[in-house]
Amino acid sequence: MFTPEEIHNPGQFPSQKRFLTFDKTGLMNLLPHSGEALVIDLVYLDLLEKDAIGFLHVGGPNCHLLHGHFGIMPGHWLFEFANLTCAALGLSLLGAERKTRGDEKKPTVLLTGADGIRNHRKAVPGDEIRCNASFLRQDRREIFFSAEIYNAATKKKICSIKEISGTAL
């Protein structure tokens, strides 16, 4: 994993750059999500180690996540946060790999499955949560990740997902 001091924002998919940072605006350009469906505020990517750290503030501009759920962030939104962190990593890895081959076609990652989801603690308004995601492997067009979500302040695990799978196009 990398340190935030090593991170810079080069913009797109440079093949020689190790670190990428995407804020909300950059994520809207990278991912097909927008508005309230974009359940991630910021992501740091390490293309060499094939790791990502996603950040989300629970509440505030993301208060729609809590409506009707007794003041806690529901598990399906935690899972979506992990999916978006993995999708940003997958798209950036595929984009960098394609750029080295001279292929300018923008990649697509469709995450469709998960195995081993376990909720450990709740996320409540005011929490900053962090998703540590790792690329596991690619088998032809299938792509696999793992993810763990932590409370950024207490460092306590909120959710873990053994394997997130999807299709790389």
C-alpha positions as a printed NumPy array, in Angstrom:
array([[  0.   ,   0.   ,   0.   ],
       [  1.172,   3.538,  -0.584],
       [  1.357,   6.673,   1.53 ],
       [ -0.781,   9.733,   0.711],
       [  2.41 ,  11.821,   0.373],
       [  3.369,   9.756,  -2.691],
       [  0.099,  10.452,  -4.474],
       [ -0.308,  13.004,  -7.238],
       [ -3.071,  13.689,  -9.724],
       [ -1.898,  13.12 , -13.289],
       [ -5.429,  13.158, -14.706],
       [ -6.109,  10.217, -17.02 ],
       [ -4.53 ,   6.793, -17.562],
       [ -0.786,   7.416, -17.969],
       [  1.053,   4.134, -18.415],
       [  4.191,   5.331, -16.613],
       [  2.432,   6.78 , -13.56 ],
       [  2.145,   4.68 , -10.431],
       [ -0.345,   6.72 ,  -8.416],
       [ -3.703,   8.205,  -9.408],
       [ -6.158,  10.268,  -7.389],
       [ -9.781,  10.832,  -8.334],
       [-12.021,  13.266,  -6.479],
       [-15.821,  13.338,  -6.916],
       [-15.581,  15.145, -10.274],
       [-12.899,  12.774, -11.561],
       [-14.928,   9.774, -10.386],
       [-17.982,  11.041, -12.307],
       [-15.814,  11.042, -15.463],
       [-14.309,   7.619, -14.714],
       [-17.403,   5.736, -13.508],
       [-20.838,   5.546, -15.147],
       [-22.442,   6.719, -11.876],
       [-23.648,  10.207, -11.041],
       [-25.626,  12.078,  -8.416],
       [-26.748,  10.027,  -5.433],
       [-25.585,   6.769,  -7.057],
       [-21.948,   7.864,  -6.724],
       [-21.363,   6.531,  -3.188],
       [-17.673,   7.501,  -2.979],
       [-15.979,  10.856,  -2.375],
       [-12.327,  10.207,  -3.202],
       [-10.07 ,   7.332,  -4.269],
       [ -6.294,   6.883,  -4.248],
       [ -4.915,   4.207,  -6.584],
       [ -1.533,   2.462,  -6.592],
       [ -1.239,   0.87 , -10.044],
       [  2.011,  -0.945,  -9.245],
       [  0.695,  -2.664,  -6.101],
       [ -2.828,  -2.908,  -7.626],
       [ -4.433,  -1.443,  -4.505],
       [ -6.939,   1.335,  -3.882],
       [ -8.207,   3.343,  -0.934],
       [-11.676,   4.851,  -1.253],
       [-13.093,   7.447,   1.143],
       [-16.68 ,   8.345,   1.988],
       [-18.155,  10.729,   4.549],
       [-21.328,   9.234,   6.043],
       [-23.985,  11.941,   6.283],
       [-23.662,  15.552,   5.116],
       [-23.953,  15.56 ,   1.313],
       [-24.419,  11.785,   1.482],
       [-27.316,  11.913,   3.982],
       [-29.6  ,  10.134,   1.467],
       [-27.722,   6.955,   2.41 ],
       [-29.32 ,   6.98 ,   5.845],
       [-32.987,   7.717,   5.047],
       [-35.287,   5.125,   6.543],
       [-32.462,   3.087,   8.06 ],
       [-32.522,   4.091,  11.731],
       [-29.53 ,   6.445,  11.42 ],
       [-27.039,   3.82 ,  10.252],
       [-25.58 ,   3.258,   6.812],
       [-27.233,   0.15 ,   5.283],
       [-25.105,  -2.792,   4.197],
       [-26.059,  -2.469,   0.532],
       [-24.568,   1.061,   0.462],
       [-21.388,  -0.247,   2.111],
       [-21.21 ,  -2.907,  -0.593],
       [-21.76 ,  -0.278,  -3.313],
       [-18.963,   1.849,  -1.817],
       [-16.639,  -1.176,  -2.031],
       [-17.805,  -1.913,  -5.603],
       [-17.065,   1.643,  -6.727],
       [-13.607,   1.579,  -5.137],
       [-12.877,  -1.706,  -6.963],
       [-14.345,  -0.391, -10.232],
       [-12.088,   2.7  , -10.11 ],
       [ -9.078,   0.423,  -9.55 ],
       [-10.092,  -1.99 , -12.317],
       [-10.795,   0.741, -14.859],
       [ -7.48 ,   2.448, -14.109],
       [ -5.485,  -0.798, -14.324],
       [ -7.15 ,  -1.788, -17.6  ],
       [ -6.782,   1.735, -18.992],
       [ -3.064,   1.857, -18.154],
       [ -2.505,  -1.621, -19.61 ],
       [ -4.348,  -0.726, -22.816],
       [ -2.445,   2.538, -23.161],
       [  0.874,   0.64 , -23.078],
       [ -0.408,  -1.394, -26.069],
       [ -1.469,   1.762, -27.917],
       [ -5.171,   0.963, -27.496],
       [ -7.114,   4.143, -26.689],
       [-10.471,   2.392, -26.175],
       [-11.915,   3.232, -22.747],
       [-12.322,   0.05 , -20.652],
       [-15.507,  -1.087, -18.911],
       [-15.759,  -3.078, -15.676],
       [-19.123,  -4.591, -14.712],
       [-19.022,  -5.879, -11.129],
       [-21.756,  -8.47 , -10.718],
       [-20.925, -10.84 ,  -7.873],
       [-19.623, -11.095,  -4.331],
       [-18.617, -13.847,  -1.974],
       [-17.885, -13.772,   1.727],
       [-19.581, -10.511,   2.755],
       [-19.41 ,  -9.933,   6.497],
       [-20.624,  -6.897,   8.411],
       [-18.654,  -6.281,  11.611],
       [-19.82 ,  -2.853,  12.845],
       [-22.148,  -0.05 ,  11.827],
       [-21.333,   3.23 ,  10.098],
       [-23.22 ,   6.241,  11.474],
       [-23.556,   9.938,  10.556],
       [-20.266,  11.758,  10.909],
       [-18.112,   8.681,  10.24 ],
       [-15.364,   8.869,   7.632],
       [-15.117,   5.404,   6.191],
       [-12.266,   3.975,   4.167],
       [-12.318,   1.056,   1.734],
       [ -9.075,  -0.84 ,   1.162],
       [ -9.467,  -2.713,  -2.116],
       [ -7.042,  -5.061,  -3.85 ],
       [ -6.946,  -6.577,  -7.314],
       [ -6.787, -10.364,  -6.895],
       [ -6.594, -11.734, -10.432],
       [ -7.959, -11.649, -13.944],
       [ -9.023, -14.786, -15.799],
       [ -9.677, -13.804, -19.41 ],
       [-12.573, -11.367, -19.106],
       [-13.377, -12.133, -15.457],
       [-11.819,  -9.766, -12.92 ],
       [-11.604, -10.293,  -9.134],
       [-11.042,  -7.977,  -6.157],
       [-11.248,  -8.081,  -2.364],
       [-12.266,  -5.218,  -0.084],
       [-12.411,  -4.217,   3.566],
       [-14.146,  -1.128,   4.933],
       [-12.861,   0.595,   8.073],
       [-13.807,   3.551,  10.216],
       [-10.996,   5.962,   9.292],
       [-10.795,   7.433,  12.815],
       [-11.032,   4.309,  14.979],
       [ -9.421,   1.919,  12.439],
       [-12.081,  -0.669,  13.34 ],
       [-13.342,  -2.939,  10.569],
       [-16.929,  -2.268,   9.443],
       [-17.302,  -4.741,   6.567],
       [-15.201,  -7.274,   4.681],
       [-15.774,  -8.815,   1.272],
       [-13.643, -11.822,   0.429],
       [-14.188, -11.575,  -3.325],
       [-15.904,  -9.149,  -5.688],
       [-16.129, -10.41 ,  -9.258],
       [-17.138,  -8.989, -12.584],
       [-16.45 ,  -8.701, -16.274],
       [-13.725,  -6.588, -17.891],
       [-14.608,  -5.307, -21.356]])
